[in-house]
């Protein structure tokens, strides 16, 4: 094969609702890349355990030869790899509805890349190995990654979570979908039905969205503040605001006094930073019995 599979790319982007401008640009860009080099890199990617670090030199070389951003070539690379991933998901009994819902993550990252760097692609390729190892699924609003728990021991209602247990790690994609309580409970129910745990569905989340101090700066009724209430917070990590780009976009590196105030969240976080407020992340655990949070 000496050309990229643009038919699969088009199908993937249609099923995952890529913006029309992105579809046109990426399909045109597919003709500029050395398909032989990309397929060779993809073979090595699969054979080497999905290492984006090892793949980066090949991406950079292809991007330079094609006159494209490495972010764009990464997106083309991941789209081509998604064809094999689809077959691998199917082998695990995961239908194409869940597959396409899961790989819609490529659209979210493409939009973030355009917003932050002015190009269609992805600047977080390191995030995607778990998609190709079939260790993540999107069920309703949330993504669930099957992991081996390595946090502190946690007990509640006669249940104990210990290091080494297999559980679900929740990720919150920037899909733009509703994030209210009803949407989250619907997702937890879908996850319970999908994973069929012997006891409660056990999930953890390690995210800036769970940092307790942020509850004090968000407006009453905030879905983010309410999301925190789904979890028991078992560890808090105060650190630099590495997720600032999620709030402030391409302006995130500016001094606090120059940060934009276009949204209520930006205004809240800017005031918090100017007041010397702390930033960080937190680790939370939730238990769900199929109907309600425990």
Secondary structure, DSSP 8 states (H G I E B T S, - for coil): --S--HHHHHHHHHHTT--HHHHHHHHHHHTTS-HHHHHHHHHHHHHTTS-HHHHHHHHHHHHHHHT--HHHHHHHHHHHHHHHHHHHHHHTT--HHHHHHHHTHHHHHHHHHHHHHSSSS-S-GGG-HHHHTT-EEEETTEEEEEEE--S--EEETTEEE-TT-EEEEEE--------SHHHHHHHHHHHHHHH--SSSEEEEEEEGGG-GGGGGTS-TT-HHHHHHTTSEEEEEEE---TTHHHHHGGGTTS-GGGS--SSHHHHHHHHHHHTT---EEEEEEEEE-SSSB-
